[in-house]
Amino acid sequence: YDDDDDDGGRDWDATLQRGGRRRRGGDDTTTNNNDTIQQHHPWILPPYHRLAPRIDVWFAFAVASCASVASISQIHASLPDYGWAFSPTDNFALSTCALSFVFGSGVAVGMRFGPARVALTRRLCSMGPGPCSALNLTAELVILTVLLVFWCVAVPVVVNGNARYSANREVPLAVAGTEIWNSNLFYSSWASFLLCTYLWVEVVTLPDRRGTLRLLDPASPTTLIGGHSKWSSSGVRTQNVFSKRWALLLFTSLIVMSASVVAYSGPVCHGMLLRTTSYCTRAMMGVLMA
């Protein structure tokens, strides 16, 4: 089945939803290959197809979010012993970790189920003029956008080393001063944030946001071949390779710059004497490099 019309993401998943009918040359014809399409199991990929690489990243995102929510929940459970309590911002960080785990697990599993994959990658707006149609919004992109905004707010809370110096006696989550005292939470939260950023950039820069890739003959980009052959260089997987790399470079530069500015402007680097220490010198170098 070959469909490069760019008509909103029609593929085998959509064919299954239409009851086994496919469009070729503008006419709807019924496939007659031993009723393969009609009897295709939703958990099994169509012939000569594979899942998009980003679906494995969704699983990694779910695992990292699980580790972060477990670590921050352990801190929350131990606070009553010391007479402390989470602030609203700390609760927001906890909620972000939990939501990331729930949505990450749901999308990672849903992308392997045919009807759910169609629902997550289908356009939310019909083709035509308008901002919604121009953005090519999908349910997957909306979920990633919301989670990315949440993580942009939650990560500074998790790695706020200045919390211990606060007059409100805030709870230091992963960093206390210049020391990482909860490495599990520190690394899992950063991993969740970076994986969420990668997924958002991946989906935004993809012109075709379906969750499957077709296997093509390198000598003929319109010919399907067996499952053990190579992928065509003109396939969907390479359409966003350069735009994705530049976008990721931009995001990582912003992350390094913001983290270095927070470190350099904190109490650890307050005053001319402290700013000459190696810690503050590296923070300034991070700002300049970013």
C-alpha positions as CSV (number, residue, x, y, z in Angstrom):
1,Y,0.0,0.0,0.0
2,D,1.6,3.2,-1.2
3,D,0.1,6.6,-0.5
4,D,2.2,9.7,-0.8
5,D,-0.6,12.1,-1.5
6,D,-0.1,14.0,1.8
7,D,-3.8,13.9,2.4
8,G,-3.8,14.1,6.1
9,G,-1.8,11.0,7.0
10,R,-3.7,8.2,5.3
11,D,-1.8,4.9,5.8
12,W,-2.6,1.3,6.9
13,D,-3.8,2.5,10.3
14,A,-6.4,4.7,8.6
15,T,-7.2,1.8,6.2
16,L,-8.0,-0.4,9.1
17,Q,-10.4,2.3,10.5
18,R,-12.2,2.5,7.2
19,G,-12.9,-1.2,7.2
20,G,-10.3,-2.3,4.7
21,R,-10.8,0.1,1.8
22,R,-8.0,2.1,0.3
23,R,-7.9,4.9,-2.2
24,R,-5.7,4.8,-5.3
25,G,-6.0,7.3,-8.1
26,G,-9.1,8.9,-6.6
27,D,-11.2,5.7,-6.6
28,D,-12.1,3.5,-3.6
29,T,-11.4,-0.1,-4.2
30,T,-11.6,-3.1,-1.9
31,T,-8.5,-5.1,-1.2
32,N,-8.8,-8.8,-1.9
33,N,-5.6,-10.2,-0.4
34,N,-7.2,-13.0,1.7
35,D,-8.9,-10.3,3.7
36,T,-5.6,-9.3,5.3
37,I,-6.6,-5.8,6.1
38,Q,-10.0,-6.7,7.5
39,Q,-8.6,-9.3,9.8
40,H,-5.4,-7.4,10.8
41,H,-4.9,-7.4,14.5
42,P,-4.6,-3.8,15.9
43,W,-1.5,-4.8,18.0
44,I,0.4,-6.0,14.9
45,L,1.9,-3.7,12.4
46,P,0.8,-3.9,8.7
47,P,3.2,-5.6,6.3
48,Y,6.4,-3.8,5.4
49,H,5.9,-1.2,8.1
50,R,7.8,-0.4,11.3
51,L,7.1,1.9,14.2
52,A,8.6,5.4,14.2
53,P,11.8,5.7,16.3
54,R,10.2,8.3,18.6
55,I,7.9,5.7,20.1
56,D,10.8,4.1,21.9
57,V,11.7,7.5,23.2
58,W,8.2,7.7,24.7
59,F,9.0,4.6,26.7
60,A,12.3,6.1,27.9
61,F,10.4,9.3,28.9
62,A,7.9,7.2,30.9
63,V,10.7,5.3,32.7
64,A,12.5,8.6,33.6
65,S,9.3,10.2,34.8
66,C,8.6,7.1,36.9
67,A,12.0,7.5,38.6
68,S,11.5,11.2,39.2
69,V,8.0,10.8,40.7
70,A,9.2,8.0,42.9
71,S,12.1,10.1,44.2
72,I,10.1,13.3,44.9
73,S,7.3,11.3,46.5
74,Q,9.9,9.8,48.9
75,I,10.9,13.3,49.9
76,H,7.3,14.3,50.4
77,A,6.6,11.3,52.6
78,S,9.6,12.0,54.9
79,L,8.9,15.7,55.5
80,P,6.5,15.3,58.4
81,D,9.3,13.8,60.5
82,Y,11.2,17.1,60.2
83,G,8.2,19.4,60.6
84,W,8.4,20.7,57.0
85,A,5.9,20.7,54.2
86,F,5.9,21.1,50.4
87,S,5.3,24.6,49.0
88,P,2.8,25.1,46.1
89,T,5.8,25.1,43.7
90,D,7.0,21.8,45.1
91,N,3.6,20.3,44.7
92,F,3.6,21.5,41.1
93,A,6.9,19.8,40.4
94,L,5.4,16.6,42.0
95,S,2.3,16.9,39.8
96,T,4.4,17.4,36.7
97,C,6.4,14.2,37.3
98,A,3.2,12.3,37.9
99,L,1.5,13.6,34.8
100,S,4.6,12.9,32.7
101,F,4.6,9.3,33.9
102,V,0.8,8.8,33.2
103,F,0.8,10.4,29.7
104,G,4.2,9.0,28.8
105,S,3.1,5.5,29.6
106,G,-0.3,6.0,27.9
107,V,1.2,7.3,24.6
108,A,4.0,4.7,24.6
109,V,1.5,1.9,24.8
110,G,-1.1,3.6,22.7
111,M,1.3,4.1,19.8
112,R,1.5,0.3,19.5
113,F,-2.2,-0.1,19.3
114,G,-3.6,0.7,15.8
115,P,-6.8,2.7,16.7
116,A,-5.0,4.6,19.4
117,R,-2.1,5.4,17.1
118,V,-4.5,6.8,14.6
119,A,-6.2,9.0,17.2
120,L,-2.9,10.3,18.5
121,T,-1.4,11.2,15.1
122,R,-4.5,12.3,13.2
123,R,-5.0,16.0,12.4
124,L,-7.2,17.7,15.0
125,C,-8.3,20.3,12.3
126,S,-9.4,19.7,8.8
127,M,-7.3,20.8,5.9
128,G,-8.0,24.4,4.8
129,P,-7.1,28.0,5.8
130,G,-6.7,28.9,9.4
131,P,-4.0,28.8,12.2
132,C,-5.2,25.4,13.5
133,S,-4.7,23.7,10.1
134,A,-1.4,25.5,9.5
135,L,0.1,24.2,12.7
136,N,-0.9,20.6,11.8
137,L,-2.0,19.9,15.4
138,T,-2.3,16.4,16.6
139,A,-3.2,15.0,20.0
140,E,0.4,13.9,20.5
141,L,1.7,17.4,19.8
142,V,-0.8,18.9,22.2
143,I,0.2,16.5,25.0
144,L,3.9,17.2,24.4
145,T,3.4,21.0,24.4
146,V,1.6,21.0,27.7
147,L,4.2,18.7,29.3
148,L,7.1,20.7,28.0
149,V,5.6,23.9,29.4
150,F,5.1,22.2,32.8
151,W,8.7,20.9,32.8
152,C,10.1,24.3,32.0
153,V,8.5,25.5,35.2
154,A,9.2,22.3,37.3
155,V,12.9,21.8,36.5
156,P,14.0,25.1,38.1
157,V,12.1,24.1,41.2
158,V,13.7,20.7,41.4
159,V,17.3,21.9,40.9
160,N,16.9,25.1,43.0
161,G,20.0,25.1,45.2
162,N,19.1,28.4,46.7
163,A,16.0,26.9,48.5
164,R,18.0,26.2,51.7
165,Y,18.9,29.9,51.9
166,S,15.3,31.1,51.6
167,A,13.8,33.0,54.5
168,N,10.6,30.9,54.0
169,R,12.6,27.7,54.8
170,E,11.8,26.0,51.5
171,V,12.5,22.4,51.0
172,P,15.6,21.6,48.8
173,L,14.6,18.8,46.5
174,A,17.5,17.7,44.4
175,V,20.2,20.4,45.1
176,A,21.2,22.0,48.3
177,G,23.6,24.9,47.7
178,T,26.1,23.7,45.2
179,E,25.8,20.0,46.1
180,I,23.5,17.4,44.6
181,W,22.1,15.6,47.6
182,N,19.4,13.6,45.7
183,S,21.0,12.3,42.6
184,N,18.1,10.1,41.6
185,L,15.7,13.0,41.4
186,F,18.3,15.3,39.9
187,Y,19.2,13.1,36.9
188,S,15.7,11.6,36.4
189,S,14.1,15.1,36.3
190,W,16.7,16.4,33.8
191,A,16.3,13.2,31.7
192,S,12.5,13.6,31.7
193,F,12.8,17.3,30.7
194,L,15.3,16.6,27.9
195,L,13.4,13.6,26.5
196,C,10.2,15.7,26.5
197,T,12.1,18.4,24.6
198,Y,13.4,15.9,22.1
199,L,10.0,14.5,21.5
200,W,8.4,17.9,21.0
201,V,11.1,19.0,18.5
202,E,10.8,15.6,16.7
203,V,7.1,15.9,16.3
204,V,7.1,19.7,15.4
205,T,9.7,19.3,12.7
206,L,8.1,16.2,11.1
207,P,6.0,17.0,8.0
208,D,4.4,13.5,8.3
209,R,3.5,12.8,11.9
210,R,2.2,9.2,11.5
211,G,3.5,6.7,13.9
212,T,4.7,4.2,11.3
213,L,7.3,4.2,8.6
214,R,7.0,2.2,5.3
215,L,9.8,0.0,4.1
216,L,10.9,1.0,0.6
217,D,13.3,-0.3,-2.0
218,P,16.4,2.0,-2.2
219,A,16.4,1.6,-6.0
220,S,12.7,2.6,-6.3
221,P,11.2,4.8,-3.6
222,T,7.7,3.7,-4.6
223,T,8.3,-0.1,-4.3
224,L,7.7,-2.0,-1.2
225,I,10.1,-4.8,-0.3
226,G,10.8,-7.4,2.4
227,G,11.2,-6.6,6.0
228,H,15.0,-7.2,6.2
229,S,16.0,-4.7,3.6
230,K,17.4,-1.2,4.0
231,W,15.4,2.0,4.4
232,S,15.2,4.4,1.6
233,S,17.2,7.6,2.2
234,S,14.2,9.5,1.0
235,G,11.9,8.0,3.6
236,V,10.0,9.8,6.3
237,R,12.7,9.2,8.9
238,T,15.2,11.6,7.2
239,Q,12.8,14.5,6.3
240,N,13.5,16.5,9.5
241,V,17.1,15.5,10.2
242,F,18.6,19.0,9.8
243,S,15.8,21.1,11.2
244,K,15.6,18.8,14.2
245,R,19.3,19.1,15.0
246,W,19.3,22.9,14.8
247,A,16.2,23.1,17.0
248,L,17.7,20.8,19.6
249,L,20.9,22.9,19.6
250,L,18.8,26.0,20.2
251,F,16.9,24.3,23.1
252,T,20.1,22.9,24.8
253,S,21.7,26.3,24.5
254,L,18.8,28.0,26.2
255,I,18.9,25.3,29.0
256,V,22.6,25.7,29.6
257,M,22.4,29.5,29.6
258,S,19.4,29.6,32.0
259,A,20.9,27.1,34.4
260,S,24.3,29.0,34.4
261,V,22.6,32.4,34.9
262,V,20.7,31.0,37.9
263,A,23.9,29.6,39.4
264,Y,25.9,32.7,38.8
265,S,23.2,35.1,40.2
266,G,22.6,33.0,43.4
267,P,24.1,33.6,46.8
268,V,26.9,31.2,46.2
269,C,28.4,33.7,43.7
270,H,27.3,36.9,45.5
271,G,30.1,39.4,45.9
272,M,33.4,40.0,44.1
273,L,35.3,37.5,46.2
274,L,33.0,34.6,45.6
275,R,32.8,35.2,41.9
276,T,36.4,34.4,41.6
277,T,35.9,30.8,42.7
278,S,36.1,28.0,40.2
279,Y,32.3,27.3,40.6
280,C,31.3,30.8,39.6
281,T,33.9,30.9,36.8
282,R,32.5,27.8,35.3
283,A,29.0,29.3,35.6
284,M,30.0,32.4,33.7
285,M,31.7,30.2,31.0
286,G,28.4,28.3,30.7
287,V,26.6,31.6,30.0
288,L,29.1,32.6,27.4
289,M,29.2,29.3,25.6
290,A,25.4,29.0,25.5
